[in-house]
Amino acid sequence: MEKISINGNGLGERTGEVAGRVWRQLRAHGPTTAMAIAKAIGRNMDDVHMAIGWLAREGKLRMEGDRLALVEHEMRVAI
């Protein structure tokens, strides 16, 4: 079983890193499903779901049917 730590290289850091990958994937390729994101970024669905929760809590996501998309103002953010 993996040790979960909030300090250091734990769950919070991993989730934040995956959230960044999810955000960049949506920014580059537009609305898509969680499963397609997981496949594209090479992460498991648990990690992707936690990242989606992270981004949703920050108000960065919206749903388009069964697909996730960035809210409009996130599409204008310079990378």
Secondary structure, DSSP 8 states (H G I E B T S, - for coil): -----SSSSSHHHHHHHHHHHHHHHHHHH-SB-HHHHHHHHT--HHHHHHHHHHHHHTT-EEEETTEEEE-HHHHTS--
